[in-house]
Amino acid sequence: MTPLGARLRAMRRERSISLKTMAGALDVSSAYLSALEHGKRGKPTWFLLNRIITYFNVIWDEAEDLQRLAELSDPRVTIDTAGLAPEATEFANRLARDIRRLAPADFIALKTELLKRVR
């Protein structure tokens, strides 16, 4: 599941909206919306994201958060380490190889450390 997919599912459930009802209102198939929520589809188009924001009638802050989540929700990430230190390539490859063996707490710790270092 992607960050955006998890948020969409939570928003639907908070409002007691079925997948089928939301899909119909957005003019997409239930299968597509389910795949989007489960991370089997890439991030939605800008047009669809705006329809989702309008459908839920969210305020600006929440709309910006949904846009940010969409940008971070591509389930098939490519990391280009060309021109970087060899350690960057090794790290990217180890992460790709071992990501399924990490626990949610590991992701939080790694993300926290990354954000500390790049800000």
N, C-alpha and C positions, 0 to 999 in steps of 0.2 A: 504494500500500500504506500502511496506517496503522501507527502504532507498535505497537498491539496485534496487528494482523495479522502483522507481521514477527516479533514475539515468539512468537506461537502457532506459526507455521511453523517457527521455529528449534527450539522445544521439541519439536514433532512429529519433526523430522528427527534431533535429538539422541537421541531414544528409538526411532528407526526405526518410527514409527507412521504408517500411511497415512492419508490424508484420509478415506477411506471407513470405516476402522476407528474413527477418532475420532468421526466424524459419527454412526455407529451407536451408539457408547457414550453420546453426548450426546443421542441421540434427535432429531437434526436431519438435514436432507438434506446430502449431500456438496456439492450446489450452493450451499446457504446457507453452509456452512463455508468453501468456496472463496471466495465473495463477501466474507465477513467478513475472510478473510486478505488479499484483494486490495484491500480498501478500497472495495468496491462496495456494501457494506451499512454502516449506521451502527453505533454502538457496541452491543454486546449488552445484553440486559436484565440486571439484577442477578442474577436467578435463573440465567440461562445462564452468566454469569460465575462464579458460585459452583459450578456443575456443572463448569466447566472447571478451576477451582482444585482441586476434589475429584478430578477425573479424573487430573490430573497429580500429585496428592498433594504439593503444594508447601508449604514452610514459610511461616510468617507473613510474613516480610520479602518473599518473592517474591510471595505473595498480595497484599500491599499494593501492590507494584509493578505487578502485573497490573491491579488496580483503578485505579491512577493512570493507567496507559496507556490503559485503557478510556475514562476521562474525557477524554483528549487525542486520541481516535481517531474523532471524528465527521468524516467526509470532506466534509461539506457544511456549512461553517461560515457563520454569519451574524454580522456585526459591526454592532452598534447604536452609531452615533456621535452620535445625537441628544443635543443639549445639550453636546457637547464642542466644543473649538476647531475652526475650519475645517481646520486642519492635520491633525487626526485623521481627518476625513472624506476629505480628499485622500489621506492615507497609505493608508487602508483600501481606497480605490478603486484606487489605483495597485498595491497589492499584489495585489488580486483580478485586475486586468488583466494583470499581468506575472509572476505567480508561476511560470508554466510556463517562463519564460525564465531562471529562476535555477538555479544549480548547487547540488548538495548542500553544497558549502563555503560558499555564500552563506547557506543556511539555518542552518548552524551558527554563522556569524558573527552573523547577525541575532538568533538565539535567545540566544546568549551575551550580546550587548549588552542585549537586553531583560531578561534575568534579572538582570544587574548593576544595571539602573535601577529595577526594581520590588521588589527585596528590601530 
